[in-house]
Amino acid sequence: MTIKQRFQSIITYFQEHQPIAETELDYGTPYELLVAVILSAQCTDKRVNLITPAFFKQFPTVKELAESDIELIFEHIKTCSYPNNKAKHLSGMARMLVKDFHSEVPEDIDSLQKLPGVGRKTANVIASVVFNKPAMAVDTHVFRVSARLGLTRNAKTPLETEKQLVKYIPEDLIPLAHHWLILHGRYVCIARKPKCDNCGLSEYCKHYQKNYPVNK
């Protein structure tokens, strides 16, 4: 099977079995998603979704967040991972949005990455989910699943993974494919013990073919 055939087979499977795939973070506006994604770093979406309702009640817009003390921000996010750093990032992000972007979340990835707490992965998530741009965000799930399936070869960094994936995924499917890979990694191709016996992608998967050769 060529790499192109592998991509096509996996894309076809997801199109048939998971035509709708979306972020599991709760949000209503670009600002809310940006906050949620910053909070989600090394933290579960479930935990973030428990935090954000009260957070957005206290800080309904970026203006309120920008004008708030870091200590108050911390109090609302202290149950997530690394709350001290995230409180500083959220404060700096909000202030920059108000000062440099007229309180609007920018669409382009370069501008997004200027915001405190926003790396390439977060920028790609916002560009993809909010603005439907062909941006492939690579988190730990995407990195792991892509390598196991054989969609990437010897990719050592998230950026290398991103470049290899977008080479073979049609542009219009990249926002959807991002969620396919994340959700597959979250519920099926989990880190320590992937559920290969219950995976519909096993016939296309390099990890499965390597570890279960008798089942080829």
CYANA upper distance limits for C-alpha pairs under 8 A (distance plus 0.5 A):
  1 MET  CA      5 GLN  CA      6.53
  1 MET  CA      6 ARG  CA      6.87
  2 THR  CA      6 ARG  CA      6.71
  3 ILE  CA      7 PHE  CA      6.76
  3 ILE  CA    150 GLY  CA      8.31
  3 ILE  CA    151 LEU  CA      7.38
  4 LYS  CA      8 GLN  CA      6.74
  4 LYS  CA    168 TYR  CA      7.23
  5 GLN  CA      9 SER  CA      6.54
  6 ARG  CA     10 ILE  CA      6.69
  6 ARG  CA    150 GLY  CA      8.34
  6 ARG  CA    151 LEU  CA      7.70
  6 ARG  CA    204 TYR  CA      6.72
  7 PHE  CA     11 ILE  CA      6.51
  7 PHE  CA    151 LEU  CA      7.09
  7 PHE  CA    168 TYR  CA      7.28
  7 PHE  CA    169 ILE  CA      7.76
  8 GLN  CA     12 THR  CA      6.49
  9 SER  CA     13 TYR  CA      6.71
  9 SER  CA    204 TYR  CA      7.72
 10 ILE  CA     14 PHE  CA      6.84
 10 ILE  CA    201 LEU  CA      7.32
 10 ILE  CA    204 TYR  CA      7.60
 11 ILE  CA     15 GLN  CA      6.60
 11 ILE  CA    177 ALA  CA      8.29
 12 THR  CA     16 GLU  CA      6.74
 13 TYR  CA     17 HIS  CA      6.54
 13 TYR  CA     18 GLN  CA      8.44
 13 TYR  CA    200 GLY  CA      8.36
 13 TYR  CA    201 LEU  CA      8.01
 14 PHE  CA     18 GLN  CA      5.50
 14 PHE  CA     19 PRO  CA      7.03
 14 PHE  CA    180 TRP  CA      7.48
 15 GLN  CA     19 PRO  CA      5.27
 18 GLN  CA    180 TRP  CA      8.10
 20 ILE  CA    176 LEU  CA      8.31
 21 ALA  CA    176 LEU  CA      6.79
 21 ALA  CA    179 HIS  CA      6.09
 21 ALA  CA    180 TRP  CA      6.66
 21 ALA  CA    183 LEU  CA      8.44
 22 GLU  CA    176 LEU  CA      7.97
 22 GLU  CA    179 HIS  CA      6.43
 23 THR  CA    129 VAL  CA      8.25
 23 THR  CA    179 HIS  CA      7.17
 24 GLU  CA     45 ASP  CA      7.00
 25 LEU  CA     33 LEU  CA      7.98
 25 LEU  CA     36 ALA  CA      7.28
 25 LEU  CA     37 VAL  CA      8.33
 25 LEU  CA     45 ASP  CA      6.20
 25 LEU  CA     46 LYS  CA      8.23
 25 LEU  CA     48 VAL  CA      7.87
 25 LEU  CA     49 ASN  CA      6.80
 26 ASP  CA     33 LEU  CA      8.02
 26 ASP  CA     36 ALA  CA      8.25
 26 ASP  CA     49 ASN  CA      6.51
 27 TYR  CA     32 GLU  CA      5.82
 27 TYR  CA     33 LEU  CA      5.78
 27 TYR  CA     36 ALA  CA      8.01
 28 GLY  CA     32 GLU  CA      6.74
 28 GLY  CA     33 LEU  CA      7.79
 29 THR  CA     33 LEU  CA      6.87
 30 PRO  CA     34 LEU  CA      6.62
 30 PRO  CA    105 VAL  CA      6.85
 30 PRO  CA    126 ILE  CA      8.00
 30 PRO  CA    130 VAL  CA      6.81
 31 TYR  CA     35 VAL  CA      6.84
 31 TYR  CA     61 THR  CA      7.86
 31 TYR  CA     62 VAL  CA      7.27
 31 TYR  CA    104 GLU  CA      8.25
 31 TYR  CA    105 VAL  CA      6.87
 32 GLU  CA     36 ALA  CA      6.65
 32 GLU  CA     56 PHE  CA      8.09
 33 LEU  CA     37 VAL  CA      6.51
 33 LEU  CA    126 ILE  CA      7.82
 34 LEU  CA     38 ILE  CA      6.74
 34 LEU  CA    122 THR  CA      8.34
 34 LEU  CA    126 ILE  CA      7.19
 35 VAL  CA     39 LEU  CA      6.74
 35 VAL  CA     90 LEU  CA      7.49
 36 ALA  CA     40 SER  CA      6.58
 36 ALA  CA     48 VAL  CA      7.00
 36 ALA  CA     49 ASN  CA      8.39
 36 ALA  CA     52 THR  CA      7.60
 37 VAL  CA     41 ALA  CA      7.36
 37 VAL  CA    122 THR  CA      6.90
 37 VAL  CA    125 VAL  CA      8.40
 38 ILE  CA     86 LYS  CA      7.68
 38 ILE  CA     90 LEU  CA      8.16
 38 ILE  CA    117 GLY  CA      6.91
 38 ILE  CA    118 VAL  CA      7.42
 38 ILE  CA    122 THR  CA      7.57
 39 LEU  CA     43 CYS  CA      7.57
 39 LEU  CA     48 VAL  CA      6.92
 39 LEU  CA     80 CYS  CA      7.70
 39 LEU  CA     81 SER  CA      8.46
 39 LEU  CA     86 LYS  CA      7.18
 40 SER  CA     44 THR  CA      6.56
 40 SER  CA     45 ASP  CA      6.56
 40 SER  CA     48 VAL  CA      6.66
 41 ALA  CA     81 SER  CA      8.34
 42 GLN  CA     81 SER  CA      7.13
 43 CYS  CA     47 ARG  CA      7.39
 43 CYS  CA     48 VAL  CA      7.71
 43 CYS  CA     80 CYS  CA      6.96
 43 CYS  CA     81 SER  CA      6.36
 44 THR  CA     48 VAL  CA      6.92
 45 ASP  CA     49 ASN  CA      6.56
 46 LYS  CA     50 LEU  CA      7.00
 47 ARG  CA     51 ILE  CA      7.03
 47 ARG  CA     80 CYS  CA      7.35
 48 VAL  CA     52 THR  CA      6.67
 48 VAL  CA     80 CYS  CA      7.58
 49 ASN  CA     53 PRO  CA      7.69
 51 ILE  CA     55 PHE  CA      6.86
 51 ILE  CA     76 HIS  CA      7.60
 51 ILE  CA     77 ILE  CA      6.89
 51 ILE  CA     79 THR  CA      8.24
 51 ILE  CA     80 CYS  CA      8.42
 52 THR  CA     56 PHE  CA      6.37
 53 PRO  CA     57 LYS  CA      6.78
 54 ALA  CA     58 GLN  CA      6.79
 54 ALA  CA     76 HIS  CA      7.82
 55 PHE  CA     59 PHE  CA      6.47
 55 PHE  CA     60 PRO  CA      8.37
 55 PHE  CA     76 HIS  CA      6.37
 55 PHE  CA     77 ILE  CA      8.14
 56 PHE  CA     60 PRO  CA      5.14
 56 PHE  CA     61 THR  CA      8.09
 58 GLN  CA     64 GLU  CA      8.50
 59 PHE  CA     63 LYS  CA      8.48
 59 PHE  CA     64 GLU  CA      5.70
 59 PHE  CA     65 LEU  CA      5.79
 60 PRO  CA     64 GLU  CA      7.29
 60 PRO  CA     65 LEU  CA      8.38
 61 THR  CA     65 LEU  CA      7.18
 62 VAL  CA     66 ALA  CA      6.52
 62 VAL  CA     94 ALA  CA      6.01
 62 VAL  CA     97 LEU  CA      8.04
 62 VAL  CA     98 VAL  CA      7.74
 62 VAL  CA    103 SER  CA      6.92
 63 LYS  CA     67 GLU  CA      6.78
 63 LYS  CA     94 ALA  CA      7.60
 63 LYS  CA     95 ARG  CA      8.38
 63 LYS  CA     98 VAL  CA      7.17
 63 LYS  CA    103 SER  CA      7.59
 64 GLU  CA     68 SER  CA      6.75
 65 LEU  CA     73 ILE  CA      8.39
 65 LEU  CA     90 LEU  CA      8.29
 65 LEU  CA     91 SER  CA      7.03
 65 LEU  CA     94 ALA  CA      6.54
 65 LEU  CA     95 ARG  CA      8.41
 66 ALA  CA     91 SER  CA      6.25
 66 ALA  CA     92 GLY  CA      8.01
 66 ALA  CA     93 MET  CA      8.44
 66 ALA  CA     94 ALA  CA      5.19
 66 ALA  CA     95 ARG  CA      5.18
 66 ALA  CA     98 VAL  CA      7.80
 67 GLU  CA     95 ARG  CA      8.21
 68 SER  CA     72 LEU  CA      7.36
 68 SER  CA     73 ILE  CA      7.65
 68 SER  CA     91 SER  CA      8.03
 69 ASP  CA     73 ILE  CA      7.10
 69 ASP  CA     91 SER  CA      8.36
 70 ILE  CA     74 PHE  CA      6.59
 70 ILE  CA     87 ALA  CA      6.38
 70 ILE  CA     88 LYS  CA      6.79
 70 ILE  CA     91 SER  CA      6.89
 71 GLU  CA     75 GLU  CA      6.89
 71 GLU  CA     87 ALA  CA      8.28
 72 LEU  CA     76 HIS  CA      7.21
 73 ILE  CA     77 ILE  CA      7.09
 73 ILE  CA     87 ALA  CA      6.12
 73 ILE  CA     90 LEU  CA      8.48
 73 ILE  CA     91 SER  CA      8.24
 74 PHE  CA     78 LYS  CA      6.04
 74 PHE  CA     83 PRO  CA      6.62
 74 PHE  CA     84 ASN  CA      6.92
 74 PHE  CA     86 LYS  CA      8.44
 74 PHE  CA     87 ALA  CA      5.72
 77 ILE  CA     83 PRO  CA      6.46
 77 ILE  CA     87 ALA  CA      7.94
 78 LYS  CA     83 PRO  CA      5.63
 78 LYS  CA     84 ASN  CA      8.30
 79 THR  CA     83 PRO  CA      7.84
 82 TYR  CA     86 LYS  CA      6.75
 83 PRO  CA     87 ALA  CA      6.34
 84 ASN  CA     88 LYS  CA      7.02
 85 ASN  CA     89 HIS  CA      6.69
 86 LYS  CA     90 LEU  CA      6.46
 86 LYS  CA    117 GLY  CA      7.72
 87 ALA  CA     91 SER  CA      6.67
 88 LYS  CA     92 GLY  CA      6.61
 89 HIS  CA     93 MET  CA      6.34
 89 HIS  CA    116 PRO  CA      5.57
 89 HIS  CA    117 GLY  CA      5.33
 90 LEU  CA     94 ALA  CA      6.58
 90 LEU  CA    116 PRO  CA      7.76
 90 LEU  CA    117 GLY  CA      7.59
 91 SER  CA     95 ARG  CA      6.74
 92 GLY  CA     96 MET  CA      6.64
 92 GLY  CA    115 LEU  CA      7.92
 92 GLY  CA    116 PRO  CA      6.15
 93 MET  CA     97 LEU  CA      6.67
 93 MET  CA    115 LEU  CA      5.63
 93 MET  CA    116 PRO  CA      5.48
 93 MET  CA    117 GLY  CA      7.53
 94 ALA  CA     98 VAL  CA      6.77
 94 ALA  CA    103 SER  CA      8.28
 95 ARG  CA     99 LYS  CA      6.53
 96 MET  CA    100 ASP  CA      6.01
 96 MET  CA    101 PHE  CA      7.60
 96 MET  CA    115 LEU  CA      7.19
 97 LEU  CA    101 PHE  CA      5.30
 97 LEU  CA    102 HIS  CA      6.81
 97 LEU  CA    103 SER  CA      5.27
 97 LEU  CA    104 GLU  CA      6.81
 97 LEU  CA    105 VAL  CA      7.31
 97 LEU  CA    115 LEU  CA      8.20
 98 VAL  CA    102 HIS  CA      5.60
 98 VAL  CA    103 SER  CA      4.63
 98 VAL  CA    104 GLU  CA      8.00
 99 LYS  CA    103 SER  CA      7.83
101 PHE  CA    105 VAL  CA      7.60
101 PHE  CA    106 PRO  CA      7.59
105 VAL  CA    112 LEU  CA      8.14
106 PRO  CA    111 SER  CA      6.86
106 PRO  CA    112 LEU  CA      6.59
107 GLU  CA    111 SER  CA      8.08
107 GLU  CA    112 LEU  CA      7.75
107 GLU  CA    126 ILE  CA      8.25
107 GLU  CA    127 ALA  CA      6.32
107 GLU  CA    131 PHE  CA      7.07
108 ASP  CA    112 LEU  CA      6.84
108 ASP  CA    127 ALA  CA      7.17
109 ILE  CA    113 GLN  CA      6.67
109 ILE  CA    120 ARG  CA      7.93
109 ILE  CA    123 ALA  CA      5.91
109 ILE  CA    124 ASN  CA      6.97
109 ILE  CA    127 ALA  CA      7.13
110 ASP  CA    114 LYS  CA      7.29
111 SER  CA    115 LEU  CA      7.91
112 LEU  CA    118 VAL  CA      7.20
112 LEU  CA    123 ALA  CA      5.96
113 GLN  CA    118 VAL  CA      5.74
113 GLN  CA    119 GLY  CA      5.98
113 GLN  CA    120 ARG  CA      6.83
113 GLN  CA    123 ALA  CA      6.52
114 LYS  CA    118 VAL  CA      7.69
118 VAL  CA    122 THR  CA      6.02
118 VAL  CA    123 ALA  CA      6.67
119 GLY  CA    123 ALA  CA      6.62
120 ARG  CA    124 ASN  CA      6.51
120 ARG  CA    137 ALA  CA      8.02
121 LYS  CA    125 VAL  CA      6.75
121 LYS  CA    137 ALA  CA      5.28
121 LYS  CA    138 VAL  CA      6.35
121 LYS  CA    139 ASP  CA      7.26
122 THR  CA    126 ILE  CA      6.86
122 THR  CA    137 ALA  CA      7.63
123 ALA  CA    127 ALA  CA      6.63
123 ALA  CA    137 ALA  CA      8.37
124 ASN  CA    128 SER  CA      6.34
124 ASN  CA    135 ALA  CA      5.66
124 ASN  CA    136 MET  CA      6.58
124 ASN  CA    137 ALA  CA      5.41
125 VAL  CA    129 VAL  CA      6.27
125 VAL  CA    130 VAL  CA      8.43
125 VAL  CA    135 ALA  CA      7.83
125 VAL  CA    136 MET  CA      8.00
125 VAL  CA    137 ALA  CA      6.03
126 ILE  CA    130 VAL  CA      5.94
126 ILE  CA    131 PHE  CA      7.58
127 ALA  CA    131 PHE  CA      5.60
127 ALA  CA    132 ASN  CA      6.82
127 ALA  CA    133 LYS  CA      5.97
127 ALA  CA    134 PRO  CA      8.40
127 ALA  CA    135 ALA  CA      6.97
128 SER  CA    132 ASN  CA      4.96
128 SER  CA    133 LYS  CA      5.17
128 SER  CA    134 PRO  CA      6.69
128 SER  CA    135 ALA  CA      5.87
128 SER  CA    136 MET  CA      7.85
128 SER  CA    175 PRO  CA      5.78
129 VAL  CA    133 LYS  CA      8.22
129 VAL  CA    175 PRO  CA      7.25
132 ASN  CA    175 PRO  CA      6.86
133 LYS  CA    175 PRO  CA      7.43
134 PRO  CA    171 GLU  CA      5.90
134 PRO  CA    172 ASP  CA      7.12
134 PRO  CA    173 LEU  CA      8.14
134 PRO  CA    174 ILE  CA      5.77
134 PRO  CA    175 PRO  CA      6.41
135 ALA  CA    174 ILE  CA      7.04
135 ALA  CA    175 PRO  CA      7.04
136 MET  CA    162 GLU  CA      6.46
136 MET  CA    165 LEU  CA      8.25
136 MET  CA    166 VAL  CA      7.48
136 MET  CA    174 ILE  CA      6.68
136 MET  CA    175 PRO  CA      7.23
136 MET  CA    178 HIS  CA      6.40
137 ALA  CA    142 VAL  CA      8.47
137 ALA  CA    162 GLU  CA      7.63
137 ALA  CA    178 HIS  CA      6.99
138 VAL  CA    142 VAL  CA      5.80
138 VAL  CA    143 PHE  CA      6.50
138 VAL  CA    158 PRO  CA      6.11
138 VAL  CA    159 LEU  CA      8.12
138 VAL  CA    161 THR  CA      7.72
138 VAL  CA    162 GLU  CA      6.80
138 VAL  CA    178 HIS  CA      8.27
139 ASP  CA    143 PHE  CA      6.58
139 ASP  CA    158 PRO  CA      7.80
139 ASP  CA    182 ILE  CA      8.29
140 THR  CA    144 ARG  CA      6.55
141 HIS  CA    145 VAL  CA      6.44
141 HIS  CA    181 LEU  CA      7.43
141 HIS  CA    182 ILE  CA      5.76
141 HIS  CA    184 HIS  CA      8.50
141 HIS  CA    185 GLY  CA      5.43
141 HIS  CA    186 ARG  CA      7.22
141 HIS  CA    190 ILE  CA      8.47
142 VAL  CA    146 SER  CA      6.30
142 VAL  CA    178 HIS  CA      7.88
142 VAL  CA    181 LEU  CA      5.86
142 VAL  CA    182 ILE  CA      5.97
142 VAL  CA    185 GLY  CA      7.43
143 PHE  CA    147 ALA  CA      6.92
143 PHE  CA    158 PRO  CA      6.95
143 PHE  CA    161 THR  CA      7.01
144 ARG  CA    148 ARG  CA      6.71
144 ARG  CA    185 GLY  CA      7.96
144 ARG  CA    191 ALA  CA      8.05
145 VAL  CA    149 LEU  CA      6.50
145 VAL  CA    181 LEU  CA      7.03
145 VAL  CA    184 HIS  CA      8.07
145 VAL  CA    185 GLY  CA      6.38
145 VAL  CA    189 CYS  CA      7.03
146 SER  CA    150 GLY  CA      6.64
146 SER  CA    151 LEU  CA      5.52
146 SER  CA    152 THR  CA      6.16
146 SER  CA    161 THR  CA      8.17
146 SER  CA    181 LEU  CA      7.96
147 ALA  CA    151 LEU  CA      6.54
147 ALA  CA    152 THR  CA      5.62
147 ALA  CA    153 ARG  CA      7.15
147 ALA  CA    154 ASN  CA      8.36
147 ALA  CA    155 ALA  CA      8.16
148 ARG  CA    205 CYS  CA      7.29
148 ARG  CA    206 LYS  CA      6.64
148 ARG  CA    207 HIS  CA      5.52
149 LEU  CA    204 TYR  CA      7.49
149 LEU  CA    205 CYS  CA      4.80
149 LEU  CA    206 LYS  CA      5.72
149 LEU  CA    207 HIS  CA      6.65
150 GLY  CA    205 CYS  CA      6.87
150 GLY  CA    206 LYS  CA      5.82
150 GLY  CA    207 HIS  CA      8.02
151 LEU  CA    164 GLN  CA      8.23
151 LEU  CA    165 LEU  CA      7.42
152 THR  CA    161 THR  CA      6.77
152 THR  CA    164 GLN  CA      6.56
152 THR  CA    165 LEU  CA      7.44
155 ALA  CA    160 GLU  CA      5.81
155 ALA  CA    161 THR  CA      5.95
156 LYS  CA    160 GLU  CA      7.07
156 LYS  CA    161 THR  CA      8.08
157 THR  CA    161 THR  CA      6.90
158 PRO  CA    162 GLU  CA      6.57
159 LEU  CA    163 LYS  CA      6.72
160 GLU  CA    164 GLN  CA      6.80
161 THR  CA    165 LEU  CA      6.66
162 GLU  CA    166 VAL  CA      6.73
163 LYS  CA    167 LYS  CA      6.81
164 GLN  CA    168 TYR  CA      7.72
165 LEU  CA    169 ILE  CA      6.70
166 VAL  CA    170 PRO  CA      7.87
166 VAL  CA    171 GLU  CA      7.91
166 VAL  CA    174 ILE  CA      7.61
169 ILE  CA    173 LEU  CA      7.13
169 ILE  CA    174 ILE  CA      6.71
169 ILE  CA    177 ALA  CA      8.39
170 PRO  CA    174 ILE  CA      6.98
173 LEU  CA    177 ALA  CA      6.38
174 ILE  CA    178 HIS  CA      6.63
175 PRO  CA    179 HIS  CA      7.58
176 LEU  CA    180 TRP  CA      6.85
177 ALA  CA    181 LEU  CA      6.71
178 HIS  CA    182 ILE  CA      6.83
179 HIS  CA    183 LEU  CA      6.41
180 TRP  CA    184 HIS  CA      6.51
181 LEU  CA    185 GLY  CA      6.57
182 ILE  CA    186 ARG  CA      6.60
183 LEU  CA    187 TYR  CA      6.58
183 LEU  CA    188 VAL  CA      8.35
184 HIS  CA    188 VAL  CA      5.71
184 HIS  CA    189 CYS  CA      6.29
184 HIS  CA    190 ILE  CA      8.41
185 GLY  CA    189 CYS  CA      4.93
185 GLY  CA    190 ILE  CA      5.67
185 GLY  CA    191 ALA  CA      8.00
186 ARG  CA    190 ILE  CA      6.23
188 VAL  CA    194 PRO  CA      6.59
188 VAL  CA    195 LYS  CA      5.79
188 VAL  CA    196 CYS  CA      8.04
188 VAL  CA    198 ASN  CA      8.07
188 VAL  CA    199 CYS  CA      7.19
189 CYS  CA    193 LYS  CA      8.12
189 CYS  CA    194 PRO  CA      4.90
189 CYS  CA    195 LYS  CA      6.45
189 CYS  CA    196 CYS  CA      7.76
189 CYS  CA    199 CYS  CA      8.45
190 ILE  CA    194 PRO  CA      5.21
190 ILE  CA    195 LYS  CA      7.64
195 LYS  CA    199 CYS  CA      6.84
196 CYS  CA    202 SER  CA      7.13
196 CYS  CA    208 TYR  CA      7.41
201 LEU  CA    205 CYS  CA      6.59
202 SER  CA    208 TYR  CA      6.26
202 SER  CA    209 GLN  CA      8.05
203 GLU  CA    208 TYR  CA      8.11
203 GLU  CA    209 GLN  CA      7.97
203 GLU  CA    216 LYS  CA      7.83
205 CYS  CA    209 GLN  CA      6.78
206 LYS  CA    210 LYS  CA      6.53
207 HIS  CA    211 ASN  CA      6.66
208 TYR  CA    212 TYR  CA      6.07
208 TYR  CA    213 PRO  CA      8.15
209 GLN  CA    213 PRO  CA      5.76
209 GLN  CA    215 ASN  CA      8.14
209 GLN  CA    216 LYS  CA      6.80
212 TYR  CA    216 LYS  CA      7.68
